Amino acid sequence: MKRKVLIYGAGQNFINNYSIISSRFIIVGLIDGDKNKEGNQINGYVVQKPDVMLERRDYDLIIVTPTQNSDILMKLRDNNVSEEK
């Protein structure tokens, strides 16, 4: 059974790796901290604000796509997202 994932990062890494990710996981949401990306649709997913989507708990994992991810990891910890996810 495929695991449900929340994708954090709606940039080029996500676009480049979309076919691999979507073949192995069920994508339940796409989030990005860039306000210019909010509301845009990428590969059929509407980019949402992190705060809104992180309140959801219907995912098994979070895939962080940006290579510069220390700020994202800190935000996840601040939102009480388990390190196991």
Contacts in CASP RR format, 6 or more apart in sequence:
PFRMAT RR
TARGET T0000
AUTHOR 0000-0000-0000
METHOD contacts of the structure
MODEL  1
MKRKVLIYGAGQNFINNYSIISSRFIIVGLIDGDKNKEGNQINGYVVQKP
DVMLERRDYDLIIVTPTQNSDILMKLRDNNVSEEK
2 24 0 8 1.000
2 25 0 8 1.000
2 26 0 8 1.000
3 25 0 8 1.000
3 26 0 8 1.000
3 60 0 8 1.000
3 61 0 8 1.000
4 25 0 8 1.000
4 26 0 8 1.000
4 27 0 8 1.000
4 28 0 8 1.000
4 58 0 8 1.000
4 59 0 8 1.000
4 60 0 8 1.000
4 61 0 8 1.000
5 21 0 8 1.000
5 25 0 8 1.000
5 26 0 8 1.000
5 27 0 8 1.000
5 28 0 8 1.000
5 59 0 8 1.000
5 60 0 8 1.000
5 61 0 8 1.000
5 62 0 8 1.000
5 63 0 8 1.000
6 27 0 8 1.000
6 28 0 8 1.000
6 29 0 8 1.000
6 30 0 8 1.000
6 31 0 8 1.000
6 53 0 8 1.000
6 54 0 8 1.000
6 56 0 8 1.000
6 59 0 8 1.000
6 61 0 8 1.000
6 62 0 8 1.000
6 63 0 8 1.000
7 14 0 8 1.000
7 21 0 8 1.000
7 27 0 8 1.000
7 29 0 8 1.000
7 30 0 8 1.000
7 31 0 8 1.000
7 45 0 8 1.000
7 62 0 8 1.000
7 63 0 8 1.000
7 65 0 8 1.000
8 31 0 8 1.000
8 32 0 8 1.000
8 50 0 8 1.000
8 62 0 8 1.000
8 63 0 8 1.000
8 64 0 8 1.000
8 65 0 8 1.000
8 66 0 8 1.000
8 72 0 8 1.000
8 76 0 8 1.000
9 30 0 8 1.000
9 31 0 8 1.000
9 32 0 8 1.000
9 33 0 8 1.000
9 64 0 8 1.000
9 65 0 8 1.000
9 66 0 8 1.000
9 72 0 8 1.000
10 30 0 8 1.000
10 31 0 8 1.000
10 32 0 8 1.000
10 34 0 8 1.000
10 37 0 8 1.000
10 40 0 8 1.000
10 42 0 8 1.000
10 45 0 8 1.000
10 47 0 8 1.000
10 65 0 8 1.000
11 32 0 8 1.000
11 37 0 8 1.000
11 42 0 8 1.000
11 65 0 8 1.000
11 66 0 8 1.000
13 65 0 8 1.000
13 66 0 8 1.000
13 67 0 8 1.000
14 21 0 8 1.000
14 30 0 8 1.000
14 42 0 8 1.000
14 43 0 8 1.000
14 65 0 8 1.000
15 42 0 8 1.000
15 43 0 8 1.000
17 65 0 8 1.000
18 43 0 8 1.000
21 27 0 8 1.000
21 63 0 8 1.000
22 43 0 8 1.000
25 61 0 8 1.000
25 63 0 8 1.000
27 45 0 8 1.000
28 56 0 8 1.000
28 58 0 8 1.000
28 59 0 8 1.000
29 45 0 8 1.000
29 48 0 8 1.000
29 53 0 8 1.000
29 59 0 8 1.000
30 42 0 8 1.000
30 45 0 8 1.000
30 46 0 8 1.000
30 47 0 8 1.000
30 48 0 8 1.000
31 47 0 8 1.000
31 48 0 8 1.000
31 49 0 8 1.000
31 50 0 8 1.000
31 52 0 8 1.000
31 53 0 8 1.000
31 54 0 8 1.000
32 38 0 8 1.000
32 47 0 8 1.000
32 50 0 8 1.000
33 49 0 8 1.000
33 50 0 8 1.000
37 47 0 8 1.000
38 47 0 8 1.000
38 48 0 8 1.000
38 49 0 8 1.000
39 46 0 8 1.000
39 47 0 8 1.000
39 48 0 8 1.000
40 46 0 8 1.000
40 47 0 8 1.000
41 47 0 8 1.000
50 75 0 8 1.000
50 79 0 8 1.000
51 79 0 8 1.000
54 76 0 8 1.000
54 79 0 8 1.000
54 81 0 8 1.000
59 85 0 8 1.000
60 85 0 8 1.000
61 85 0 8 1.000
62 76 0 8 1.000
62 81 0 8 1.000
62 85 0 8 1.000
64 72 0 8 1.000
64 73 0 8 1.000
64 76 0 8 1.000
66 72 0 8 1.000
77 83 0 8 1.000
END
